[in-house]
């Protein structure tokens, strides 16, 4: 009387069929289509939806750059999105020929040659990432992260919000346009080794160097979510001064620069409050609960707070089991630096800003921009550009607009805007 899951069906068939005969896809129908003579009408059967493979109760998204890059490769090889880190390559439709292609792309991406046996021994992204992660930590740091590198169209570059970790942009990248590469810019310092930026102007300069290593000349497609909008704006200003064209500057619920708040310095904020605030942001971005306890955080030493936060992330399946604490230490330092940055543009942007505004207030966003947004849809950006803002209202809140199902609306609106500027250009 209960509907079986895909895993139930697969486990049952494993007992009846050899491995090569197991279906890679399952489609659930209320009734089978019939011909007028009462036979099954095979031509009327719906085509399998590859994306339905990932709709599993055990689905877990990528949790770091290594897993994200592997997920990107798997999506390209299997023609499947989204792919969770716990999904078995062979259960998702992979076979020996695709495995050869997969390992070749891993070699191109990571510069590491793995034998095919490594995939059979580690058939999930989570397992394979353990093999790749240590060498990756030793590779040269890059701010430019290929969330989706495939496609022949000009790439879209996006700056994430405070904290600088771009992995939550994964859904937007893959819904945007199958032929549109999507690159994110991660903050220096997230590795826990390098010193993070202390001002937006320096961030913008470094990010421009990163994107020009991939695309030396404009026109550029730039965007930013939340705090990242201010960085994208400064990038557009600097590119404008260099004589480069920015054909699209898109803000995803990003407030305009305000006068600095001198009431409280960052040094006066308790360490436990920083962790709790970051926890609330993580919960909003990934739609899950870390079950953080403020009293517990307050009672711990700084080192134990770090370990406690690490344990809560792993318990919520948001951190890979073998990841150390350096990245977490880097995360809080980057977040601290970015939320205390004050930015006042020195130039006016001589073009239009495209603004994607969330339709709902978000209680987790404590900044003034949310209360202001209810009165001023432009969030104050109109005084920093010469043309009227192009405003689009997106369902969801400051965070959930980037999650399913709202991200699909955002991606469609953004794709339309990109197509318009490219057509007019």
GUDRENLUM-749319 format. One line per 3 residues: number of its first residue (from 1); their letters; for each residue y negated, x, z negated of N, C-alpha, C. Coordinates in steps of 0.05 Angstrom, whole numbers, plus 5000, padded with zeros to 4 digits. Layout:
NUM	a	Y,X,Z,Y,X,Z,Y,X,Z; ...
//
This chain:
1	xxx	5024,5016,5000,5000,5000,5000,4975,5017,5000; 4978,5043,4998,4955,5061,4998,4953,5076,5025; 4929,5080,5034,4925,5095,5059,4931,5124,5054
4	xxx	4949,5136,5069,4955,5165,5065,4932,5182,5075; 4929,5205,5063,4909,5224,5072,4921,5241,5094; 4904,5256,5107,4913,5275,5128,4933,5295,5116
7	xxx	4927,5304,5092,4945,5323,5079,4972,5311,5073; 4972,5285,5064,4997,5271,5059,5014,5270,5085; 5002,5262,5107,5016,5261,5132,5026,5288,5141
10	xxx	5010,5308,5138,5018,5335,5147,5041,5345,5130; 5040,5341,5104,5062,5350,5087,5088,5335,5093; 5086,5309,5099,5110,5293,5106,5122,5304,5132
13	xxx	5105,5309,5152,5115,5317,5178,5126,5346,5177; 5116,5362,5159,5127,5389,5156,5157,5388,5149; 5165,5367,5136,5194,5364,5129,5210,5354,5152
16	xxx	5197,5344,5173,5212,5332,5195,5210,5348,5221; 5188,5364,5224,5182,5377,5250,5179,5407,5246; 5185,5422,5267,5178,5451,5266,5147,5454,5267
19	xxx	5138,5477,5258,5109,5482,5255,5094,5477,5280; 5105,5486,5303,5090,5484,5328,5086,5456,5338; 5102,5437,5327,5100,5409,5335,5082,5392,5317
22	xxx	5071,5404,5296,5054,5389,5278,5028,5382,5291; 5019,5357,5290,4993,5350,5302,4970,5365,5288; 4950,5372,5304,4927,5385,5292,4906,5364,5284
25	xxx	4908,5340,5295,4889,5319,5289,4903,5293,5284; 4891,5276,5267,4901,5250,5261,4878,5229,5265; 4885,5206,5276,4865,5185,5280,4877,5160,5267
28	xxx	4861,5147,5249,4870,5123,5235,4858,5099,5250; 4876,5080,5257,4867,5055,5271,4877,5031,5255; 4861,5010,5255,4871,4985,5242,4893,4972,5259
31	xxx	4890,4973,5285,4911,4963,5303,4913,4980,5328; 4935,4980,5341,4939,4995,5366,4930,4978,5389; 4915,4989,5408,4907,4974,5432,4932,4968,5449
34	xxx	4933,4943,5459,4957,4934,5475,4949,4926,5503; 4968,4929,5521,4964,4919,5549,4970,4889,5549; 4963,4875,5570,4970,4847,5572,5000,4841,5568
37	xxx	5018,4861,5574,5047,4856,5570,5056,4863,5541; 5037,4871,5524,5044,4876,5496,5052,4904,5490; 5050,4922,5510,5056,4950,5505,5031,4966,5496
40	xxx	5036,4988,5483,5013,5005,5474,4998,5015,5498; 4972,5009,5498,4954,5018,5520,4944,5046,5513; 4958,5066,5523,4951,5094,5516,4923,5102,5526
43	xxx	4915,5091,5549,4889,5098,5560,4866,5087,5542; 4872,5067,5527,4851,5055,5510,4850,5068,5482; 4868,5086,5477,4868,5100,5451,4843,5117,5449
46	xxx	4828,5117,5427,4804,5133,5424,4811,5163,5423; 4793,5179,5434,4796,5208,5433,4794,5217,5405; 4811,5236,5396,4809,5246,5369,4781,5259,5364
49	xxx	4771,5255,5341,4745,5266,5333,4751,5292,5317; 4745,5315,5329,4751,5340,5316,4738,5342,5289; 4714,5331,5287,4699,5333,5262,4713,5319,5239
52	xxx	4730,5300,5245,4743,5285,5223,4763,5303,5208; 4771,5326,5221,4789,5344,5207,4777,5354,5181; 4751,5357,5180,4738,5369,5157,4733,5348,5135
55	xxx	4736,5323,5141,4730,5302,5121,4754,5300,5102; 4755,5318,5084,4777,5320,5065,4766,5321,5037; 4780,5309,5018,4770,5309,4991,4768,5337,4979
58	xxx	4783,5356,4991,4782,5384,4982,4762,5401,4997; 4745,5388,5014,4726,5403,5030,4707,5418,5012; 4703,5444,5019,4684,5461,5004,4668,5477,5025
61	xxx	4641,5475,5025,4625,5490,5044,4624,5520,5038; 4614,5536,5057,4611,5565,5052,4593,5570,5028; 4599,5591,5013,4585,5596,4988,4570,5622,4988
64	xxx	4574,5639,5008,4558,5663,5011,4556,5670,5041; 4542,5692,5047,4537,5699,5075,4563,5706,5089; 4582,5719,5076,4607,5726,5088,4622,5701,5096
67	xxx	4625,5682,5078,4639,5657,5084,4624,5641,5105; 4598,5642,5104,4583,5627,5124,4587,5638,5152; 4587,5665,5155,4591,5677,5181,4619,5673,5191
70	xxx	4639,5672,5173,4666,5666,5181,4668,5637,5190; 4654,5619,5176,4655,5590,5183,4643,5587,5211; 4622,5602,5217,4609,5600,5243,4629,5609,5265
73	xxx	4643,5630,5260,4663,5640,5279,4685,5620,5283; 4695,5609,5261,4717,5589,5262,4707,5565,5278; 4683,5556,5273,4672,5532,5287,4672,5537,5317
76	xxx	4664,5561,5325,4662,5568,5353,4690,5569,5366; 4709,5581,5352,4736,5585,5363,4751,5558,5364; 4749,5542,5342,4764,5518,5340,4749,5494,5351
79	xxx	4723,5498,5359,4706,5476,5368,4706,5453,5348; 4701,5461,5323,4703,5442,5300,4681,5447,5280; 4669,5425,5271,4647,5427,5251,4647,5401,5235
82	xxx	4644,5403,5208,4642,5428,5192,4669,5438,5185; 4671,5463,5177,4696,5475,5168,4692,5484,5139; 4710,5476,5122,4709,5484,5094,4723,5510,5089
85	xxx	4716,5523,5067,4727,5550,5062,4756,5549,5054; 4767,5525,5047,4794,5523,5038,4813,5512,5060; 4801,5506,5084,4817,5496,5106,4835,5517,5118
88	xxx	4860,5511,5124,4879,5530,5135,4874,5531,5165; 4871,5556,5176,4865,5559,5205,4885,5545,5222; 4910,5547,5215,4931,5536,5232,4934,5506,5229
91	xxx	4927,5495,5206,4927,5466,5201,4903,5453,5216; 4882,5469,5221,4859,5458,5235,4861,5460,5265; 4885,5467,5275,4889,5468,5304,4890,5496,5315
94	xxx	4889,5517,5298,4891,5544,5307,4919,5551,5315; 4922,5569,5334,4949,5579,5342,4946,5609,5349; 4967,5621,5358,4967,5650,5361,4947,5660,5381
97	xxx	4943,5646,5403,4923,5654,5423,4895,5652,5411; 4889,5630,5397,4862,5628,5384,4859,5648,5362; 4881,5655,5349,4879,5675,5328,4870,5702,5339
100	xxx	4880,5710,5363,4871,5735,5375,4841,5733,5381; 4832,5710,5391,4803,5707,5397,4787,5708,5371; 4797,5696,5350,4784,5696,5324,4780,5724,5314
103	xxx	4801,5740,5314,4800,5767,5303,4782,5785,5320; 4780,5779,5346,4762,5794,5363,4733,5789,5355; 4727,5763,5350,4699,5756,5342,4693,5767,5314
106	xxx	4713,5768,5297,4708,5779,5270,4701,5809,5273; 4715,5823,5291,4709,5851,5295,4681,5855,5306; 4672,5837,5325,4645,5839,5336,4624,5834,5314
109	xxx	4629,5814,5296,4610,5806,5276,4608,5826,5253; 4632,5835,5243,4632,5851,5219,4637,5881,5224; 4645,5888,5249,4651,5916,5255,4676,5926,5241
112	xxx	4694,5907,5236,4719,5914,5222,4742,5904,5238; 4762,5921,5243,4786,5913,5258,4807,5904,5238; 4815,5879,5239,4836,5868,5222,4861,5862,5239
115	xxx	4884,5868,5228,4909,5861,5243,4913,5831,5242; 4927,5820,5261,4933,5791,5261,4947,5783,5236; 4963,5801,5225,4978,5795,5200,4959,5787,5178
118	xxx	4934,5798,5178,4915,5791,5157,4908,5761,5157; 4907,5749,5181,4901,5721,5183,4924,5704,5173; 4949,5712,5180,4972,5697,5171,4976,5699,5141
121	xxx	4968,5722,5129,4969,5725,5100,4946,5712,5086; 4923,5710,5100,4899,5698,5089,4888,5677,5108; 4901,5654,5111,4894,5635,5132,4869,5618,5126
124	xxx	4856,5621,5103,4832,5606,5098,4808,5625,5098; 4784,5613,5101,4759,5629,5101,4756,5641,5073; 4762,5627,5052,4760,5637,5025,4777,5662,5021
127	xxx	4801,5661,5031,4819,5684,5028,4811,5708,5045; 4804,5702,5070,4797,5723,5089,4771,5737,5080; 4753,5721,5068,4727,5733,5059,4731,5754,5037
130	xxx	4752,5751,5021,4757,5770,5000,4763,5798,5013; 4777,5798,5035,4783,5823,5050,4758,5835,5062; 4740,5818,5071,4716,5828,5085,4692,5833,5067
133	xxx	4692,5822,5043,4667,5822,5027,4659,5849,5018; 4677,5866,5009,4669,5892,4998,4656,5910,5020; 4668,5912,5044,4655,5927,5065,4628,5916,5073
136	xxx	4626,5889,5072,4600,5877,5080,4578,5884,5060; 4586,5885,5034,4566,5892,5014,4554,5920,5019; 4570,5937,5033,4561,5964,5037,4546,5967,5064
139	xxx	4545,5946,5080,4531,5948,5105,4501,5945,5101; 4486,5952,5122,4457,5951,5120,4447,5922,5117; 4428,5919,5099,4417,5892,5093,4401,5882,5117
142	xxx	4404,5856,5123,4388,5843,5144,4377,5817,5134; 4352,5811,5138,4340,5785,5131,4348,5763,5150; 4356,5771,5175,4362,5751,5195,4391,5743,5194
145	xxx	4396,5718,5188,4423,5707,5184,4430,5688,5207; 4450,5694,5223,4458,5675,5245,4474,5652,5234; 4460,5630,5226,4475,5606,5217,4491,5595,5241
148	xxx	4479,5595,5265,4493,5587,5289,4483,5604,5312; 4499,5624,5320,4489,5643,5339,4495,5635,5368; 4513,5616,5372,4520,5609,5400,4499,5591,5412
151	xxx	4497,5592,5439,4478,5575,5453,4460,5591,5471; 4451,5579,5493,4435,5593,5513,4405,5587,5510; 4397,5568,5494,4369,5560,5491,4355,5580,5472
154	xxx	4328,5580,5472,4313,5597,5453,4320,5589,5424; 4323,5609,5407,4331,5603,5379,4310,5590,5362; 4318,5575,5342,4301,5564,5322,4304,5581,5297
157	xxx	4281,5591,5286,4281,5608,5262,4270,5592,5238; 4285,5592,5216,4278,5575,5193,4278,5591,5168; 4257,5587,5151,4254,5600,5125,4263,5581,5103
160	xxx	4282,5588,5086,4290,5570,5065,4270,5568,5042; 4275,5550,5024,4257,5546,5001,4259,5568,4980; 4246,5564,4958,4245,5584,4936,4273,5592,4928
163	xxx	4277,5618,4925,4304,5629,4919,4315,5643,4943; 4305,5635,4967,4311,5650,4992,4339,5651,5002; 4357,5634,4991,4384,5633,5001,4387,5612,5022
166	xxx	4394,5619,5047,4392,5600,5069,4417,5584,5074; 4438,5586,5058,4464,5574,5064,4462,5543,5065; 4443,5531,5051,4441,5502,5051,4430,5491,5077
169	xxx	4421,5509,5095,4412,5500,5121,4435,5497,5141; 4459,5502,5132,4483,5502,5149,4485,5475,5165; 4483,5452,5150,4486,5426,5163,4465,5422,5185
172	xxx	4440,5428,5179,4418,5424,5198,4424,5441,5223; 4432,5465,5220,4437,5483,5243,4458,5471,5262; 4479,5460,5251,4500,5450,5268,4496,5422,5279
175	xxx	4478,5407,5267,4471,5381,5278,4448,5383,5298; 4434,5405,5298,4409,5407,5313,4414,5404,5343; 4431,5421,5354,4435,5422,5383,4457,5441,5388
178	xxx	4478,5433,5402,4502,5450,5406,4494,5475,5421; 4473,5474,5437,4465,5497,5453,4441,5511,5442; 4434,5505,5417,4410,5517,5405,4417,5536,5383
181	xxx	4414,5563,5386,4419,5581,5364,4400,5576,5341; 4410,5580,5317,4395,5574,5293,4397,5598,5274; 4375,5611,5269,4374,5634,5251,4357,5628,5226
184	xxx	4368,5636,5203,4353,5633,5178,4344,5661,5169; 4325,5661,5151,4314,5686,5141,4318,5687,5110; 4336,5704,5102,4342,5706,5073,4324,5727,5060
187	xxx	4318,5722,5035,4299,5739,5021,4310,5766,5013; 4294,5786,5016,4300,5813,5005,4303,5811,4975; 4324,5823,4964,4329,5822,4935,4352,5806,4928
190	xxx	4363,5789,4946,4385,5772,4939,4411,5788,4934; 4411,5813,4944,4435,5829,4940,4436,5840,4911; 4415,5836,4896,4414,5847,4869,4408,5876,4868
193	xxx	4403,5889,4891,4399,5918,4892,4370,5925,4900; 4361,5911,4921,4334,5917,4931,4313,5901,4916; 4288,5912,4917,4266,5898,4903,4256,5875,4920
196	xxx	4253,5851,4908,4243,5828,4924,4213,5830,4930; 4205,5815,4950,4177,5814,4957,4160,5802,4935; 4135,5809,4934,4117,5798,4913,4094,5782,4926
199	xxx	4092,5781,4952,4071,5765,4965,4081,5754,4992; 4071,5731,4999,4079,5717,5024,4072,5733,5049; 4049,5747,5049,4041,5762,5072,4061,5784,5079
202	xxx	4072,5798,5059,4092,5818,5064,4118,5806,5074; 4126,5783,5062,4150,5769,5071,4148,5763,5101; 4125,5752,5108,4120,5743,5136,4122,5767,5155
205	xxx	4110,5789,5147,4110,5813,5164,4138,5823,5169; 4154,5824,5148,4182,5833,5150,4199,5814,5167; 4194,5788,5163,4209,5768,5178,4203,5768,5207
208	xxx	4178,5774,5214,4170,5776,5242,4185,5800,5255; 4186,5822,5241,4201,5845,5252,4230,5838,5256; 4241,5821,5238,4269,5813,5241,4274,5796,5265
211	xxx	4256,5776,5269,4261,5757,5291,4255,5771,5318; 4236,5790,5318,4230,5804,5343,4251,5824,5350; 4268,5831,5331,4291,5848,5339,4311,5832,5356
214	xxx	4310,5805,5353,4327,5788,5369,4312,5776,5393; 4286,5768,5388,4270,5756,5409,4243,5771,5409; 4239,5791,5426,4215,5807,5425,4189,5792,5432
217	xxx	4191,5772,5449,4167,5758,5458,4170,5728,5453; 4146,5715,5449,4146,5686,5446,4151,5672,5473; 4149,5646,5473,4142,5628,5451,4164,5626,5430
220	xxx	4155,5623,5405,4174,5622,5382,4175,5594,5371; 4199,5587,5361,4204,5562,5347,4208,5569,5317; 4189,5561,5301,4190,5569,5272,4191,5544,5255
223	xxx	4204,5546,5232,4205,5525,5213,4208,5535,5185; 4204,5518,5165,4208,5526,5137,4211,5501,5120; 4229,5503,5100,4233,5482,5081,4219,5489,5054
226	xxx	4205,5470,5043,4192,5473,5017,4175,5499,5017; 4180,5517,4998,4165,5542,4997,4165,5557,5023; 4187,5555,5038,4190,5569,5063,4170,5561,5084
229	xxx	4158,5537,5081,4138,5528,5100,4113,5546,5099; 4106,5554,5075,4082,5572,5072,4088,5599,5085; 4112,5609,5082,4120,5634,5095,4119,5631,5125
232	xxx	4130,5609,5135,4130,5604,5164,4101,5602,5175; 4083,5589,5159,4056,5587,5167,4043,5614,5170; 4047,5632,5150,4036,5659,5152,4048,5675,5175
235	xxx	4073,5670,5181,4086,5683,5204,4071,5674,5230; 4066,5647,5232,4052,5637,5255,4024,5648,5258; 4010,5652,5235,3983,5663,5235,3984,5692,5246
238	xxx	4003,5708,5235,4006,5736,5243,4014,5738,5273; 4032,5721,5282,4040,5721,5310,4016,5713,5327; 4000,5694,5318,3976,5685,5333,3957,5708,5336
241	xxx	3953,5724,5315,3935,5747,5317,3946,5769,5335; 3973,5770,5338,3985,5789,5356,3985,5781,5385; 3974,5756,5390,3973,5746,5417,3999,5733,5426
244	xxx	4017,5728,5407,4043,5715,5413,4040,5685,5410; 4055,5670,5426,4054,5641,5425,4076,5630,5406; 4067,5611,5389,4086,5595,5373,4086,5567,5384
247	xxx	4107,5559,5397,4107,5533,5410,4113,5510,5391; 4126,5517,5369,4132,5496,5348,4130,5509,5320; 4115,5496,5303,4114,5504,5274,4121,5479,5259
250	xxx	4146,5478,5248,4156,5454,5235,4160,5459,5205; 4148,5440,5190,4151,5441,5161,4170,5419,5152; 4189,5426,5135,4208,5407,5124,4201,5402,5095
253	xxx	4184,5381,5091,4175,5373,5064,4163,5397,5049; 4144,5410,5061,4132,5434,5049,4103,5429,5043; 4095,5434,5018,4068,5430,5010,4049,5453,5018
256	xxx	4024,5446,5022,4004,5466,5030,3997,5484,5006; 3986,5507,5011,3977,5525,4989,3956,5511,4972; 3958,5517,4946,3939,5506,4926,3927,5529,4910
259	xxx	3906,5522,4896,3894,5542,4878,3914,5550,4857; 3916,5576,4849,3936,5584,4830,3932,5571,4802; 3955,5565,4789,3954,5554,4762,3955,5576,4742
262	xxx	3934,5579,4727,3933,5601,4708,3939,5593,4679; 3949,5568,4676,3955,5558,4649,3978,5572,4636; 3998,5579,4653,4022,5592,4642,4031,5614,4660
265	xxx	4035,5638,4649,4045,5660,4666,4076,5659,4666; 4087,5673,4686,4116,5674,4688,4129,5687,4664; 4115,5706,4651,4126,5720,4628,4130,5701,4604
268	xxx	4115,5679,4603,4117,5660,4581,4140,5640,4584; 4153,5640,4606,4175,5621,4611,4200,5633,4600; 4215,5618,4583,4240,5628,4572,4260,5632,4594
271	xxx	4277,5653,4590,4298,5659,4610,4316,5635,4614; 4323,5621,4592,4341,5598,4595,4329,5576,4612; 4302,5573,4611,4289,5553,4627,4290,5560,4657
274	xxx	4289,5586,4663,4292,5594,4691,4319,5587,4702; 4340,5593,4686,4367,5586,4695,4371,5556,4698; 4359,5541,4679,4362,5512,4680,4348,5501,4705
277	xxx	4324,5512,4711,4309,5502,4734,4324,5509,4760; 4335,5533,4762,4350,5540,4786,4375,5523,4788; 4387,5516,4766,4410,5499,4766,4404,5471,4777
280	xxx	4380,5461,4770,4372,5435,4780,4368,5436,4811; 4357,5458,4820,4352,5462,4849,4379,5463,4863; 4398,5478,4852,4425,5480,4864,4438,5453,4865
283	xxx	4436,5438,4844,4448,5411,4843,4436,5393,4864; 4410,5395,4868,4397,5379,4889,4405,5387,4917; 4408,5412,4922,4414,5422,4949,4443,5415,4956
286	xxx	4461,5417,4937,4489,5414,4944,4501,5388,4934; 4484,5371,4922,4494,5344,4914,4517,5345,4894; 4515,5363,4875,4537,5365,4855,4525,5370,4828
289	xxx	4540,5368,4807,4531,5373,4780,4544,5399,4769; 4527,5417,4759,4537,5441,4747,4543,5437,4718; 4535,5414,4707,4539,5407,4679,4528,5430,4661
292	xxx	4504,5438,4667,4491,5459,4650,4481,5446,4624; 4483,5460,4603,4474,5451,4577,4450,5469,4569; 4426,5457,4567,4403,5473,4560,4405,5486,4532
295	xxx	4416,5472,4513,4419,5483,4486,4438,5507,4487; 4460,5505,4502,4478,5527,4504,4464,5551,4517; 4449,5547,4539,4435,5568,4551,4415,5582,4532
298	xxx	4401,5566,4517,4381,5577,4498,4394,5594,4476; 4418,5587,4468,4432,5601,4447,4444,5628,4455; 4444,5633,4482,4458,5657,4491,4438,5680,4497
301	xxx	4448,5704,4496,4432,5727,4504,4429,5726,4534; 4409,5741,4545,4405,5741,4574,4430,5748,4590; 4446,5768,4581,4470,5775,4596,4491,5753,4595
304	xxx	4493,5739,4572,4512,5717,4570,4503,5693,4585; 4476,5689,4588,4466,5667,4604,4474,5671,4634; 4473,5696,4642,4481,5702,4670,4511,5695,4674
307	xxx	4528,5703,4655,4557,5698,4657,4562,5668,4656; 4548,5654,4638,4551,5625,4635,4544,5611,4661; 4522,5619,4674,4514,5606,4699,4534,5612,4721
310	xxx	4544,5637,4721,4565,5644,4741,4590,5627,4737; 4598,5622,4712,4622,5606,4707,4617,5577,4716; 4593,5566,4712,4588,5539,4720,4588,5536,4751
313	xxx	4578,5557,4765,4578,5556,4794,4607,5557,4805; 4623,5574,4793,4651,5576,4802,4666,5550,4795; 4661,5539,4772,4675,5514,4765,4667,5491,4784
316	xxx	4643,5492,4795,4634,5472,4814,4641,5479,4843; 4655,5501,4846,4664,5511,4873,4640,5518,4891; 4619,5529,4879,4596,5537,4894,4594,5568,4895
319	xxx	4613,5581,4882,4612,5611,4883,4641,5620,4886; 4645,5638,4905,4672,5649,4909,4682,5663,4885; 4708,5661,4879,4720,5672,4854,4715,5702,4850
322	xxx	4714,5718,4872,4712,5747,4869,4684,5758,4871; 4664,5740,4872,4636,5749,4874,4626,5758,4847; 4613,5782,4846,4603,5792,4821,4577,5779,4813
325	xxx	4564,5791,4792,4540,5779,4781,4514,5791,4793; 4516,5812,4809,4492,5825,4820,4476,5805,4836; 4490,5789,4853,4476,5770,4870,4462,5748,4853
328	xxx	4475,5740,4831,4462,5720,4814,4437,5732,4801; 4439,5757,4792,4416,5770,4780,4393,5772,4801; 4401,5778,4826,4381,5780,4847,4369,5753,4853
331	xxx	4385,5731,4852,4375,5704,4857,4353,5696,4838; 4357,5701,4812,4337,5692,4793,4311,5708,4796; 4314,5734,4802,4290,5751,4805,4274,5742,4830
334	xxx	4289,5736,4852,4275,5727,4876,4261,5700,4871; 4275,5682,4857,4264,5656,4851,4239,5659,4833; 4240,5675,4813,4217,5680,4796,4193,5690,4813
337	xxx	4198,5710,4829,4177,5721,4845,4164,5701,4863; 4180,5684,4876,4170,5666,4896,4155,5642,4883; 4164,5632,4861,4150,5609,4849,4123,5617,4837
340	xxx	4119,5643,4832,4094,5651,4821,4075,5662,4842; 4084,5663,4867,4067,5673,4888,4044,5654,4893; 4020,5665,4896,3997,5649,4904,3989,5657,4932
343	xxx	3983,5637,4948,3977,5642,4977,3954,5626,4986; 3934,5640,4997,3911,5627,5009,3907,5638,5037; 3914,5621,5058,3912,5631,5085,3884,5641,5092
346	xxx	3883,5663,5107,3857,5675,5115,3848,5666,5142; 3866,5652,5156,3860,5643,5183,3868,5613,5186; 3857,5601,5206,3864,5573,5214,3885,5575,5236
349	xxx	3905,5558,5235,3925,5557,5256,3915,5540,5279; 3913,5552,5303,3901,5539,5326,3922,5524,5343; 3936,5507,5330,3956,5491,5343,3964,5468,5325
352	xxx	3984,5452,5334,3993,5430,5318,4015,5438,5299; 4016,5425,5275,4038,5428,5256,4055,5403,5258; 4081,5406,5260,4100,5384,5260,4111,5382,5232
355	xxx	4108,5358,5219,4115,5356,5191,4137,5335,5188; 4159,5343,5175,4181,5324,5169,4180,5319,5139; 4173,5294,5132,4168,5287,5104,4191,5269,5094
358	xxx	4201,5276,5070,4222,5260,5058,4211,5233,5049; 4227,5212,5052,4217,5185,5046,4218,5179,5016; 4233,5194,5000,4236,5188,4972,4225,5210,4955
361	xxx	4215,5202,4931,4206,5222,4912,4231,5234,4899; 4229,5259,4892,4252,5274,4881,4245,5283,4853; 4258,5272,4833,4251,5278,4805,4256,5308,4798
364	xxx	4273,5321,4814,4278,5349,4808,4257,5368,4818; 4240,5358,4835,4218,5375,4845,4194,5370,4827; 4187,5390,4810,4166,5386,4791,4139,5396,4801
367	xxx	4138,5405,4826,4113,5416,4836,4094,5393,4843; 4068,5400,4845,4048,5380,4850,4050,5368,4878; 4064,5382,4896,4065,5372,4923,4078,5345,4926
370	xxx	4097,5338,4908,4110,5313,4911,4093,5289,4903; 4078,5292,4881,4060,5271,4873,4038,5268,4893; 4029,5290,4904,4008,5290,4924,4017,5277,4950
373	xxx	4043,5280,4956,4053,5270,4981,4052,5240,4982; 4053,5227,4959,4053,5198,4959,4025,5188,4968; 4004,5204,4964,3977,5196,4972,3969,5208,4998
376	xxx	3978,5231,5004,3970,5246,5028,3994,5255,5044; 4002,5241,5064,4026,5249,5079,4024,5277,5091; 4000,5286,5096,3997,5313,5107,4002,5335,5087
379	xxx	4005,5328,5061,4009,5348,5040,3988,5370,5040; 3965,5364,5050,3943,5383,5049,3942,5403,5073; 3961,5401,5091,3961,5421,5113,3940,5416,5134
382	xxx	3928,5392,5135,3909,5385,5155,3884,5403,5155; 3878,5414,5132,3854,5432,5130,3860,5460,5139; 3885,5466,5146,3892,5493,5155,3899,5495,5184
385	xxx	3896,5473,5199,3901,5474,5228,3880,5458,5243; 3878,5463,5269,3857,5451,5285,3864,5424,5297; 3890,5418,5297,3899,5393,5309,3912,5375,5288
388	xxx	3911,5349,5294,3923,5329,5275,3953,5335,5273; 3963,5331,5248,3992,5335,5244,4009,5314,5258; 4032,5323,5267,4052,5305,5278,4072,5300,5256
391	xxx	4070,5276,5243,4086,5270,5219,4110,5252,5226; 4133,5260,5215,4158,5245,5218,4169,5240,5190; 4176,5215,5184,4187,5207,5159,4218,5208,5161
394	xxx	4230,5223,5143,4259,5227,5143,4272,5214,5118; 4293,5199,5121,4306,5187,5098,4316,5209,5079; 4316,5202,5053,4325,5221,5033,4303,5233,5017
397	xxx	4310,5251,4999,4290,5264,4982,4286,5292,4991; 4270,5307,4976,4263,5334,4982,4288,5351,4988; 4310,5346,4974,4335,5361,4978,4354,5346,4996
400	xxx	4358,5320,4991,4379,5305,5005,4373,5301,5035; 4348,5304,5043,4342,5302,5072,4357,5323,5088; 4366,5344,5074,4381,5366,5088,4411,5363,5084
403	xxx	4420,5341,5071,4448,5336,5068,4457,5312,5084; 4483,5309,5087,4494,5286,5101,4487,5261,5084; 4481,5238,5097,4479,5234,5126,4450,5238,5136
406	xxx	4431,5242,5118,4403,5243,5126,4397,5267,5145; 4412,5289,5142,4406,5312,5158,4410,5306,5188; 4427,5287,5194,4431,5280,5222,4405,5268,5235
409	xxx	4391,5252,5219,4365,5241,5228,4345,5263,5231; 4344,5281,5212,4325,5304,5213,4331,5321,5238; 4357,5326,5243,4364,5343,5266,4356,5330,5292
412	xxx	4360,5304,5294,4353,5289,5319,4323,5290,5323; 4308,5285,5302,4278,5285,5305,4268,5313,5312; 4280,5334,5299,4272,5361,5304,4279,5369,5333
415	xxx	4303,5362,5342,4311,5368,5369,4293,5355,5389; 4284,5330,5384,4266,5316,5402,4239,5331,5404; 4229,5340,5381,4204,5354,5380,4206,5381,5395
418	xxx	4228,5395,5392,4231,5420,5406,4232,5415,5436; 4247,5395,5444,4249,5388,5473,4222,5382,5485; 4205,5368,5469,4179,5360,5479,4161,5385,5483
421	xxx	4161,5403,5464,4144,5427,5467,4154,5445,5489; 4180,5446,5492,4191,5463,5514,4185,5451,5541; 4185,5425,5543,4179,5411,5568,4149,5415,5575
424	xx	4132,5412,5555,4104,5415,5560,4096,5443,5565; 4111,5462,5554,4105,5490,5558,4113,5500,5585
//
